[in-house]
């Protein structure tokens, strides 16, 4: 590796500290203390403390180091990661499992991430601000108002983009992880017995002694690895090497030193179990530590929110969600987007969680179940992908994933205990989102099938163009259509009603491929159907933007006569009518019709110049 490559890797590793590791990096604020309070109620005895520390250490090794850092990062969809990218990767390999099953798994994993987008900011910010209680009990009344103010500010600034704030992520998180390590190391030096927790025998003995409550405690242990899925989701932004360098070079050592330090404090003073993180610090450092923790939790929340925006964008491109307004918040980074509707929905959900649960300890009851299921889905899809990937030692990888899958299932069962204590919330929200996405997807299929049935064959259009008396208007007409076969209904209606057609007609279809980005060489296909009549089929990836004017400019290089100032775009505006008794439940058809009516206008979605767009209404019966 050259010196330049090393510098680039180090710079990306620095940036990854905030975006990738923000969530898992703030887990020490609440993970360890949760085991000793709330629904867990573990006694802070030496056996329990050392056993809990051992469980946390080996969870970080197995789930993060081996599964995500070692295995998941191998499954890249042309450099991109995340559950939707992995799903499309599995589908492309024809694994012998029904497509509908793979799609359902991927979709459910994605919608569970939406729930995390609301809970992570709530529990992270609350746990940081609760440090005010340690500074002074008189500040207890300010915890909720300050938390709400921080969250409102966080979501309000989203529309400005994360570019400027992103430059501060790495340096702030370096300070955060160094602080985690430093305050933990001081406590470990004072009570080095906690280093015995590296021995897995303490974890095994703990489970053997506490068989009756072991699942309950494992739910607290899982809080130490939440955020691991971000490693895979953000692979496309940073690459494998920087993510691995940041983990083994700083994040893992800092986390373990801090957890060991918290254990040392609890062993010395059992009463410290109420908030061992802040009690690690000397009194003079408490207020600066609270401020630093708030900054770190804001960064962790920002990373999750940005991830939700990215998944929404992918889902819209893959026709899993209705078209909605998506703003590119950075001219330099194509992956930075802002989705207003998702932003305000997350804000409302996050504030609702803060006000309903009142503390991070209570909120921990709702946190974990959705992410544990999502992580299990990751493992299942990874196992399927390894079965046909052709990679060296794929069979050994499958065996390892099978073992890890057992751990994932244990965490799901452990977090299942939380369902009566608030864990039902993300599951209900995820299920509702899943039904919505499946309804939109199936509704789109029904609509497209209905429209295809109404389409005229191409030969009928060619005959109509030769009809005497047909008026040829000057300029170019571009008709956008979801199907690359037949004749757009907007063109048929124009011919039937106005008996007019433009001198140059382009039948255009924009297809989303199951890859993050489409290669330029195959992005646009142009075919001449008749003199003055062309069909353009454009391909975009699920991380690309369907910018039609740009795609038409690319089509110029393939023989299309495209003149922007003389071009008019024709779109069909669908009015969905529920008339057919088959295909989908009646209430779901109604839901699809509602979503269709409120979807973003196609002209905005395809970035068409508003003064050159003509919409023609049409009824589609499903």
Order of alpha helices (4+ residues) and beta strands (2+ residues): alpha-alpha-alpha-alpha-alpha-alpha-alpha-alpha-alpha-alpha-alpha-alpha-alpha-alpha-alpha-alpha-alpha-beta-beta-alpha-alpha-alpha-alpha-alpha-alpha-beta-alpha-beta-beta-beta-alpha-beta-alpha-alpha-beta
